[in-house]
Amino acid sequence: MSKTPDKRRRDDLELFVLALIDDGVSTPYELQRAAGLSPGATIPVLRRLLEGGLVRTGKAGPRGRMSYGLTAAGRQRLKIGWKDVIDIGPGSDLDANLRGALLAFFIGGSRRLAVEFLRTSAARKLESLASIEVPRNLGSGSRIAAEYDRLRAVSAKTLIKGEVAAVKAMARSFPHSVLPWQRPSVKKQKA
């Protein structure tokens, strides 16, 4: 897996989809209904996973819905790949960070890593507040443009503070354990 930030979202989403498939969420419709993942995001991921030999297709179900299952290579990628997401660390995307934490918890079996990942995400978001300057002087140019710029900066700071509060709340309310029947089967597989 690439360690570049540009691929971070793609990698965590691919691993998350693998984990969902391993957990029995096997069609694009189920990915949307059960996990809130849009078809626009999941269909290209499923195509890449299929082309990469990480998933296989099953028989078309009702309404022609194609189901997917993990291959041995997909299971191996999931078993090892979640660690790369944690090692790279959280980015700026809240959903990607939540997926990373859930991978650490369900696949890696570590609540500590999951909560630490979320807390690091919150800390990085707080650090980003310093880079947003709220213009104080409207200057001699366009008052509308200056006010627009100022309000956007205020809004950006407020949104970041809201995301920080949300991530901290997720970290506090993260489950303490996974019941054996709730853990994806990748934990049962031998390497």
N, C-alpha and C positions, 0 to 999 in steps of 0.2 A: 504494500500500500504506500502511496505517496505521502510524504510528510508535509506537503505544501498546504497552506491555508486554503488555497483554491479548491483542493480536492476534499477538504475536511467534511463539508456537508454531504458530498456525494458518498464518501466512504461510510460515514456514520449512518446515512439513510440506507445504503445497501446492507450494512450489517444489521440494522434494525429490521429491515424487511426480511432478511434471513431468519432472524430471531422470531419474528411473527409467524413466518411459514412453519418454522420448527415447532411453534406453539399451537399450530392448528389453524391459523388464519391464512387460508391458502388461495384465495381468489382476489382479483383486484376489487371486486365489490366488497368482500369481507375486510380487506385492508382499509377501505373507505369507511365502512360502517363501524367496525370494531376499533380502529385506531385513528380515524379521522384523517387518513392520508388520501390526498386527492389522486384521482386517476391520472391526471397530468403529471404528477410526480412519480407515481408508482409504476406506470406502464413502461416508461423508459428504463427504470431500475430493473424491473422484471426482465425486460429484453436483454439488458447487459448481463444480468445474472445467468440467464439462459444461454446466451452466446459464450459466456465464460465457463460454462459447465458446472455452475454452482447450484442450479436448480434444474429440475426436469418437469415437463408438463404431464399432467394426468389426463384422464378422459374429460371431455367437456361435460359439464353438469347442466342443471336446469338453465334454460335460456341461453345456452351456449357458453356459459361461464367456464373459463379454463382454470383448472386448479394447478397448483405448483407444489412440488415437494423438494426437499433438500437432497442433493447428491452427497457422496462421501466428501468430495472437495468442498462443497458448501458448508458442511458440518465442520470441517477442519478450518475453513476461513473464519467462521463464526467463533470457533473455540479459541483461535489465536488473535483474530483481528480486533476484537473488542479492546484488547490491551493497547493497541496502537492508538485508538481513539483517546484513551485515557492518557497515554504518554504525550500525545500532541497537546493535550489540554483543551480547555473550553475556548470557544471562539465568541463571536458577537451575536450569533443566532441562538435565541432562547430555546427553540424547538430542538435544534441540534444538540444543545447542551443537555436538555432533558433526555434525549435519546441516548446520549453517551452515559449519563448516570444510570439509566435503566439497563443498559448493556452491562455495566460494571456490576450491578446488583443481581440481575437475573442470570447472566451468562457467567460472569466472574465470581458470583456468590459473595460479593463484598459490599456490605452497606457502608462501611467506612470509606471506601474508595468513591462510592457513588455520592455520598454526602460531601466529601472533600471536593469532588469535582464541581458540585453545585456551588459550594462556598467560594471556590476559586473563581468561578464564573461571576458571582456577585462582586467579589473584590475587584476583578478586572473591569467590570462595568462601572464601578465607583471611580476607579482611576481614570476612566475615559471622560468623566465629568470635567476634569481640569482642562481638557483640550477644547471645550466649548466655551467660547467667549460670548457674552451677551453685550452687544454694542450699547453704549450708554449715550453716545453723542449722535444725534440724528444727522449731523453734518449739514452741508449746504446743497447737497444733491436732492434727489427726489425723496420727499417725505414718505410717500407710499412705499417705495422700495426699501428705505431704511427701516420703516416700521415692520414691514414684512420680514426682513432679515432678523430684526430683534425678536419678534414673536416666534419665529422658527427656532431660534436659539433657546428661548425660554421653554418652548414645547419640547425640544430635544432633551433638555436637562430633566424636565418633568417625566418624560417617557422613560429615561434611563433610571431615574429614582424609582419609578413604578416597577420596572423590570427587576431591579435589585431587590425590592420588597417581595416580589413574586418568587424569585429564586430562593431567597432566604426562607420564605414560607414553605417552599417545596422541600428544602433541606431539613427543616424542622419536622415536617409531617411525613418524611420518607418512611416506608414500612420498615419494621425491625427484622422481619424474617419472611421467608418464602416457604409456604407449605410445599412438601414434596410434589404434590400433584399440580402445583402452580409453576414449577420450574420447567423451562423448555427442556426437551429431551437431549439436547447437546451435552448436558452435564452427565447423562447416563452413558454416552458413547465413549468407547476407548479409542485413543489416538492411533 
